């Protein structure tokens, strides 16, 4: 059985989504994300961050409730999200990593999350990392041949190369491609599934695949 590390960041509450972890999963609450988990009855395995956005009372509650509490100085080289992802990557029992609430705040924070997965220390695990927010999921792929399934409530499908991409083929989608190469980063957006599955392949580069839907009025919980 797969074990998922759920990394819950502290995006604005109006845009937040939260996991429904299984017994074998772990939850890494990052700064205010840890408090938001506890307020929803989600057990926090590890709370990590500089905790500069929570009160003294909230911090005391977090120390008493989380299985592990790791506080870092605000002046540090890594972001809180990078520290959390490092913890998940180093756990050899974890096979999937889901990151929640990485958008809705500062633009520089959003970009740091999107680029974070391409760091050499994380690149070998890139295929196990998924980014989740209210209307999007992002998965990352090394070169290969893949079949993916359409997610419920997701209409749009985008293929984004943060690197040059060689011989990209898209099948069973509204706008197919056949062995198309791009010698620059490219975002092929607003494609769509023709049925419940599509296939894609490429021979060089790193590809992000995004499934997107329209904004829902109610917050959602997600179980991997």
Buried (B, 14 or more C-beta within 10 A) or exposed (E): EEBBBBBBBBBEEEBBBBBEBEEEBBBBBBBBBBBBBBEEEBBBBBBBBBBEEBEEEBBEBBEEBBEEBBEBEEEEEEBBBBBBBBBBBEBEEBEBBBBBBBBBBEEEBBEBBBEBBBEEEBEEBBBBBBBBBBBBBBBBBBBEEBEBEBBEEBBBBBBBBBBBBBBBBBBBBEEBBEEBBBEEEBEBEEBEBEEEEBBBBBBBBBBBBBBBBEEEEEEEEBEB
